[in-house]
Amino acid sequence: MSKAAPRLENIGKRMQAVVPVHNLEERFRQMDAYGDYKQLISLPNPPLEDIMDAETGTHLARVANDAMAEECAKHPDRFVGFAAALCMLDMDGAMEELHRSIKDLGARGVQIFTNVAGEPLDKPEYLPLFDAMAEYDLPIWMHPARGADMADYKGEERGRYEMWWCFGWPYETSIAMTRLVYCGMFDRHPDLKIITHHMGGMIPYFDGRVGPGMDVLGARTTDEDITGILPALKKPHAEYFKNFYADTAMFGATLGIECGMKYFGIEHTVFSTDFPFAPTAETIEAINSLELEKNDLKTLCSGNAERLMKL
C-alpha cells in the first residue's frame, strides 16, 4: 500500500502502528478477551480513491477482496464474512468487482465512503452501485472520509487539531445521508440497506434541524431554486432518515449510543466496535449499561447482522 500510494503519509504510519489491522495473531489474541465474538472485516481508511489512480485502486481492491475471502474461509470461527472493497474512480471496474465479490467470493455487502475523491454519492454515475445492492438485498457500509487537507476555515490551507476527524467525519456522514435522501434514493429503493458508521453521524442529535428545520428548504437559498425538492419526495423528508441503519462504534459513549438507538430503533441498530481503532470493552460495557431486554440485546448484538447479511 505504501509503495503504491506515496500520499498515504500520516494515515499510513497510523495504520502500520495499529498491529491488529495487519497481524491476525494479535487480532485473535485481543478478540479472545470478549468471549463469543465474531467479526465482519473490511479495509480501513483511507479510501482507495483518495490515495491512488483508478487502475491501481481497482487492482488493489481485487487483491484485498481475494485476501479477505481467503481469511474468512480459513477462519470461519472468527470472521462471519467481509464487506467488499471498491475503487469508484472507475465505475465499470467497480461494478465488475462488486458482482465478482458477491457472486464468486461470497462478500456480505460492500463498503463505500461518504464521497468519492471529493465527489458526492448522489451523482448519476454512482447510481448503478445502489441499484445493484438493492437487487442483491445486501448492505452497503458507508464510512466517513475527510482529511486534514480540508480546512476548517477558508482562510487556512489545512484543518487543525484533528477536527477533520473529530467533527468532520460525523459531518461527512450526515451530508452524504441527506444527499441520498433528497435525491430520492429511498423512493427508488425503499428497502435499500445502508449502514452508517458511528451511529448515523450527527443526524440523531439534530433531528429537529433535519426534520422541522428543513421544512422550508429553499427559503434560505437565493442562487438556485430548490423549493421543488421536498414536494417531489413521496414521504415527509424526515421519515427517510429512519431507513438508514446505524452502528454502535461510538468509542463507548453511552449517551450517544442511547440517543442513536432511540432515533433509528433497535431493528436498525447494529453492534460494532470499530475494532481495533476504538475500545471494544468500553463499547460492550456501554451497551450492557443500557439494560436492554434480552430479545433486544440479541437483536442488537447478532440478530440484525444475521438478517442484513443473510447469514
Secondary structure, DSSP 8 states (H G I E B T S, - for coil): -TTT-GGGHHHHHHHHHSGGGT-HHHHHHHHGGGSS--EEE---SS-HHHHS-HHHHHHHHHHHHHHHHHHHHH-TTTEEEE-B---TTSHHHHHHHHHHHHHTS--S-EEEESEETTEETTSGGGHHHHHHHHHHT--EEEE----TTS-SSTTSSS--TTHHHHTHHHHHHHHHHHHHHHTTHHHH-TT--EEEHHHHTTGGGGHHHHTGGGTTTTTT--SS--TTHHHHSSS-HHHHGGGSEEE--STT-HHHHHHHHHHH-GGGEE----TTTS-HHHHHHHHHHT---HHHHHIIIIIHHHHHHT-
